[in-house]
């Protein structure tokens, strides 16, 4: 190969590489990036509302309390439980609005061996010691690392104590971020874990009532009966982090 041809070939290769690199950079710049705890214009148009802005805990307080428990804090843009609660006590509610039919989405991660949950249709009152006396729960738990054997009704992505989940291929190890989504209407309820549907049922149906009357909630007459209520998060003695908590009415 003579020097002229060699030089031309080198120029062509360099030019092609530069153009490809520029195309990759331009493509990356064109791809949308989303900041945590914000809504896009499209989401706002669809009626989504943020329940946590990543900076403060406005609207949140303890269940049946006037103030927020000290065990809930803002940490690096997340709403974090310090794991000081137990079976009763430590849970929090968003009290600025009640929701009936809704779609709720949030991101969460949990420590190894941890246990928590998402409540909805919460009713408060002195006659109730804790949120789960009235509220259904989307179960959040370290399915693989929990120190005790878990029954199907206690498992990740399930309607706790009522409907067993199909979480296979959807769960992630403790410490990694997950997405949970609840779509509630009077005709159908769906739970999703990382995009996979884990549970579907019809609230207040004959099947629902039989499960309630024969199962864990048989001694809690007001469990699941409310048609609307507060959204809540559980402190069940574990570190757990939440972000991108958003909801829209249906």
C-alpha positions, 0 to 999 in steps of 0.5 A: 500500500502506498503512502497516499492510500495509507493516509487516506485510509487512516483519515477515513477510519478516524473520521468514522470513529469520531462520527460514531462517537458523536452519534453515541454522545448525541443519542445519550444527550437526547435520552430523557433523564428523570430526577427522583421525587419529581413528576414529568409533565405527562404524569402531571397531565395524567393526574399523578400527585407526589406524596414525598418530595425528597426534602421534607415530610410534609403531610406525614405523621404517625398513625393515630398521632399528631406528629411524625415518629422520630424513627422516620427521617429524610435521608439522601432524598429517601423517606427512611424508617430507622426500624424502631417500630414493632408489631404495633406502633411506628407506622405512618400515614399521609393525612392530607387526602383520603383515596378510594379508587387509585393507582399508587406507585413507589420505589423501595429497598429493605435491609437484609432480613427486613419486613415492612408494608404499604397500607391503604384505606386506613381508618384511624380511631381510638378503637384501632391499635394499628393500621392493619386492623382496618387496612389491606397491606401490600407485603414488603419483605426480604423473601430470601433473607427473612430469618423465619419461614414465610408462609405464602400469605406472608410473602413478598408482593402479596395481599397480606393474610388474604391473597398469596403472591406470584413473586417468582422472577420479580424479586430482588435481593435485599439492598436493591431498589424495587418498584411496587404498584397498587391499582385499586378499583371496586371491580378489581385490585392488582398488585405489581412488583417490578412490573410483574403482576403478583396478585389480582382479586375483587374486593368485597366479593364472596371469595374475599369475604370467605377469606376474611372470615376464615383467615387471619382477619376473622377477629377484625370486623372492620378490616378491609371494609372501608371504601376509602382512607389514608395511605400508610407505610409500615415500620416493622422493626427494619431499615427501609427506604422509600422514594418516588411515592406518587398516586393518582385517583381513578 
